[in-house]
Each structure stands twice: as structure tokens, then as C-alpha cells.
Amino acid sequence: MVANARIEITGNHISQPIMLLSDELGKFSVPNLTAGKYSVRVAKEGFEELITPVDLHDIMNLDLKLTIATQQTRVNVTEKSAGLANSDPRIATPRRRLGNTYHCENFKLTLDVGTFELKSGSITL
């Protein structure tokens, strides 16, 4: 778990959800819960929301792991370039020559955790 995550506990005839925050170590405790079935919802900005059922019989340690949320960034290029990005005379000459230019339609390139998408245009490698 992570620090300051929002925890919401519902179920087992609780009239109002129990709301609390995890501590600086990502831990939390709820004393005086009676045995029964509960739902634990954990939320923290930047992470996927986690909802897990809990069947409580006695004291219990939950090993909850939050997943980093998927990030998306979009850049829309709407104008055509008059020249290549490195054609500016103030920029040093590239050490090697540019390769071929390819026209692309709906091209997707996935690297590590990012995906680059070219809807339509040209790419020079």
C-alpha cells in the first residue's frame, strides 16, 4: 500500500461507510469490526482503484497492492513542417545522415510502458 491512500469499508450491515487514510507506511487499522463480509475500497491519485472483498472472522492482515495508473499523453501535430527539425542553421549538423522517410497511417510503436501513435504522416529514421 501507499501513504495517505483513502480507504472506504462497507458491508456487514454498516449504516455508514467507514472512511480513513493509510498512515505514512501505508498501513491502516479498524478496531471493533464484527465478523462478516465487507468490501474494502482503496483509492490514491496516480494509482488504479482497488476494491477487494473481505470475509472477516478474527484479526486480519490484508496484503493490498496498488497498481500505478495508466498514463496517457497526446500531442497533435496539425501543421506541416517547412523543413526538418534540425534544418535550423543554429543547430549543429547531425553526426550522421538521416535515413529513409516513410509515410505512415495508423502506426503504433510500444516501448517500455509508453505507446507512440502516428495517425497519418511521415517519419524519417
HELIX and SHEET records of a PDB file:
HELIX    1   1 ALA A   85  SER A   87  5                                   3    
SHEET    1   A 4 ILE A  18  LEU A  21  0                                        
SHEET    2   A 4 ARG A   6  GLY A  11 -1                                        
SHEET    3   A 4 GLY A  36  ALA A  43 -1                                        
SHEET    4   A 4 LEU A  50  LEU A  56 -1                                        
SHEET    1   B 2 THR A 101  LEU A 111  0                                        
SHEET    2   B 2 GLY A 114  THR A 124 -1                                        
END                                                                             
